[in-house]
Every structure is written in structure tokens, then in C-alpha cells.
Amino acid sequence: MITADEVGFVSAAYAAAGSASGEATLRDHEDVTRELGAAGFQIVSTRGEDTARVPAGCPELPSELRDAVVVPGESRYQRVRSSYMAVGHPTAVVMARTENDVAAALAPHDFVLTSGNMGDTGVGGLATAGGLGYFARSQGMTLDRIERVRVLTADGQIRWVDATTDPELFWAVRGGATQAGIALDFVFRAQPLHTRAGNASVVHQGIQYLVDDLPRFTRDWGDWISQAPRELEGFLMVQAMGGGRFAARATNVWAGDDTGAATPTLRSALDLAGVMEQNAQVVPYVHVVPTPRSPHLGQQRIHMRDVLVDHANEEAGEAMAQALAHEATAVGELRALGGAVADVAVEDTAWAGRSQELLMGTWVHPVGLASEDESFAPLQAIGTGTYGAYSSDTRPAAAELAWPGATGERLRAVSDRVDPERRFDRGLVLPKLPVTAGA
């Protein structure tokens, strides 16, 4: 006897065992269920009729989604209710029917899809909220690679949207996160890397700097990355060492395996500050983004803040130095924007941060909101936007910074149409404007 919940875990092992080459073949839940049943296994449901229903007051789910939804009272709810940063109490969790490593699947074809820097990040949040990874300057955001999305809206309806079918909802899904609906399926346009090896390899460089003057280093690093070819993306992690000195860990990724083209730029990175350690190598992209498949139980207690900054200059470096001097701050982070990110017009998607050069963030100890605000104040003062999905701050002011001006007005209008009761209210969302007298 095997439970329906266990079929998903059986699928990968069952497919691998049946393959003479030992390679796992993707099999969907229904396919494996049928074959196991034909082989004599009895498949029993772990769902009772009561627990399969969403709570009272919620729209009835479409029949095709009922087996994909987990609600309180089910045994697996405890495993899927949380992110790795917070314990959740959702009314319902919509699960993926299939799971696979996209980078690994694309690599044999020499294609990549820009993503984040952690393989465990779920595609739904990544693609609807942004996706700022190692190909940002060459490919743009993950949301910029979306061709079509199948969306579940708050009224329980499922629809495919794209540039010609409900273009306003399609606009909102790309950058508006969960406010427009739940993304069920994506069609992405992946890009070839044209590598010599044909396996989606990149040139990966790691540098450990010892920095005596963080404002000047930030300016010099900003000049270097902005003048570099678009194939290069750079991230920095910075920690205070005391005495006005900082340790900065750089991760630089060149899109492709052309070492001749990459070497001059990567070599010049060694002149930005004192180098304690460095390495550079050609490596398949799938090895650059770790995928530990850690359980998500709210175990990561660190909090995160970020702002988008117009220029990577001395003012930005001074703000980071001040933030790192606060006892609440554990580490600072910088990610380069520009390039293909800036090619997209601000009105084309609900991601509003197209003109800024830099994301600057901090990881802070959970010592209380007032102390966290105080630690981040120097960076908050120079921010002209925020990447909402990369921040623990879900207050209305943060939402207004993520979706400012015309972007926010347009996103609210879409939400008013498809979710007037604001059922999708988790995380960072724009508050519904009050109705004024006579309106």
C-alpha cells in the first residue's frame, strides 16, 4: 500500500530505477500513480473530504487544482506552510505538480534562464517579483524572460495571460508579486550562451578583498562594473572587521566560457582593493547556484532590508559603512543593476527599478523593529526604490517604495479588478486606498 502523498517521492526513484542508463526521467504525479496501480500497488488518498476543502468564505477551487492545494489539518501542511525565513499560517498552499532543476535541464542544450543566486528559491516568487541573478546585466530580470503565465485569480478563475490576452494582468504578474493572482504555469524564453563546451558554462571569479576605505571602494567598484561588458555580473558581500576595515567577498560571473574576452575585465577587478584571496575558473552554471533542498521551517531568523540606489558612489559606500557599524547589522550586500535590466522601459512591467545602478541591502539580527530601522536608516535615506521580495519589511511604506507613482496606481487598478477584496494579502502588498465621500 502506498499513499497518494508518497507518490511524488516515489516518482523520481521509480523513473531512475526503470532506466537502463540510470538517468532519471521526469514523470508527472498522475503517470506514476497509474503505473504503480497497474503493478498492483494500492493507492490510498491521505485527504479526507473535509480537509480537501478550503475554509469557509473562500471561493471554491477549480477541480484541476483541488489535489494541488494543501490546507490546515493535512499531515503535509506542516512541511509546506513556511518559508525558510518565517513560519507561515496560510489558509491554503498551492503546490507545484512537478519539480525539477531548470538550470540542469537547460544545460545540455547550452541554454540558461536568469534566476537568483540560490537554487532552492521557488520559481513562482522569483518570476513574479523580480529575479536578480548572475545574468541580470546580460539578460535582465527573470520576469523579463516570461512569455506567458497561467494565473489563478481571487475569484477562482484560471486563465492564460500574455501580451495580447489580458495584457494588464500579464503586466501586473511580472513584478507585482502575489497581488494579481497565483502563477500556476510559466512559459519562459531561455537564452543560449553559445559556449565552446556547449554545456552552459560560465567564468566564475571569487575575490576576498581587505578594504580600508569603503566609500572609495564602492565608487571604484561601481565604476568598474558599469564600464564592464554586459556579460559580467558582480555581487559583493561586506562585513565590518573593526578599526574602519571591511572584508568584502566578490562573486563575479561572466556569461559564457570565453576566457579571452573575460580575462581583461576580471583581471582589472584585482586592482580595486587589497586582495587576500582570489580564484577564477570555467564551471557549468548549474554548479554556481547551489541547490541544497533545505526544508523550509522558518529556521532562518535573520531579517533583510534593501534599497535600490541610483549610483554606486562614495555616498552609497558611506551609507553602507554606517549601516555596518550598527550592532544590529550582520552583513551588507551589493548587486549590480544596469545593462539589460535598464533596457526595459519602466512602464513595460510592474518592476519599477529600471534606472538604478545598484541594489544595496543588509542582513540584520532580529533585535526589534526600532533597532532594525535605526541600523538601516543610512541606506534608507539614499534609496529610490526597493526589491520587495528581498526584504523582510512588509509595511505599507515599503510597498509604496517598491511600486511608486504610476506603477503603483496601475497595479492597484489591476488588483481592484481581479481581487477587490484583497484575498491575496500575504507579504508586501499595496494597501487598498480608502473610498472617499462622493466617489
Secondary structure as UniProt FT lines:
FT   STRAND          2..3
FT   HELIX           4..17
FT   TURN            20..21
FT   HELIX           29..38
FT   TURN            39..40
FT   STRAND          43..44
FT   TURN            49..52
FT   TURN            56..57
FT   HELIX           63..68
FT   STRAND          69..70
FT   TURN            72..73
FT   TURN            75..76
FT   HELIX           77..80
FT   STRAND          93..94
FT   HELIX           102..106
FT   HELIX           107..109
FT   STRAND          111..112
FT   TURN            119..120
FT   HELIX           123..129
FT   TURN            134..135
FT   HELIX           136..139
FT   HELIX           142..145
FT   STRAND          146..152
FT   TURN            154..155
FT   STRAND          158..161
FT   HELIX           167..173
FT   TURN            174..175
FT   HELIX           177..179
FT   STRAND          182..188
FT   STRAND          191..192
FT   STRAND          201..211
FT   HELIX           214..227
FT   TURN            230..231
FT   STRAND          232..242
FT   TURN            243..244
FT   STRAND          245..254
FT   HELIX           259..268
FT   HELIX           269..271
FT   STRAND          274..284
FT   HELIX           285..288
FT   STRAND          303..309
FT   HELIX           314..325
FT   TURN            327..328
FT   STRAND          329..336
FT   HELIX           340..343
FT   TURN            346..347
FT   STRAND          358..364
FT   HELIX           369..380
FT   TURN            381..382
FT   HELIX           388..390
FT   HELIX           396..402
FT   HELIX           405..418
FT   TURN            420..421
FT   TURN            437..438
//
